[in-house]
Amino acid sequence: TLSSATSSVSLTGMDSTYKSYKIIGSDITLASSDNYFFRFINSSGDLTGSSYFGVIDGAYRPYNSEAVFNKSANINSSYGRVQNFDPSTNATNGSSFEMIIPNPSNSTTYPYCFGSVGWSGSNGTYMVAGAITGVKFYGNGSVNTSTGTFALYGIKG
């Protein structure tokens, strides 16, 4: 649980103890409105190569206007996207997400994740090559995460 603004939140400890892992982020706000990204972590640190591919599909309704349906792709990027919409900077309008990471310790397949995002109602699937040991969440550029609670769960498969 964050008590002050931070540039990133890293959750580590993923290993072969559990077949899958689940992360729940709740009540998240950013210091300024922007997208929210993630990178997988392995034994050497953040995976930053241009091997992140993903699809985001969702809908949202901006204040006082019609519903907007948004599909976007993340191709050859050095990060994955948690969502493709600007979350609130107001702590009373915190955003949430769930991310499931199946079999992160398998070094012969491409690790990936999928989940749901509460601030935009979107779902996404992301892939990157190699085994992972954790996930780091961060704002774009120098944008800090102002509030939030992150939890990592192991799921026996």
C-alpha angles and dihedrals in degrees: 000000000000119000096179139015116291134180095232144356118220123194114193136168099088109147140136092292089096130031092221138012131213127204123195118192116188140178092014122169130169128221089241133010112274142116121293119230140187138200128199116239126217132178090285096050134257116007101231103162119121093260102106113117124173148150126222121194122179152120136231138172116227115216112285097356143086125291115274123212114205131188119176139165131217108211129179092348131151090230143034123236123239087196140342099227131082111258123214123276089205113099091216089062099051120170129225140199142179122214126187120197112192119207099344093175095061105108095185097064135051110265114227141169138210135186152128131280120212100199094059105016090237132141126208143183122206133186137192132164123257140030117302134207101190149344131250121206121199145156122252115274111335095341110133127213103243103190139001149113121238125191131183118207128189116219120199109223 
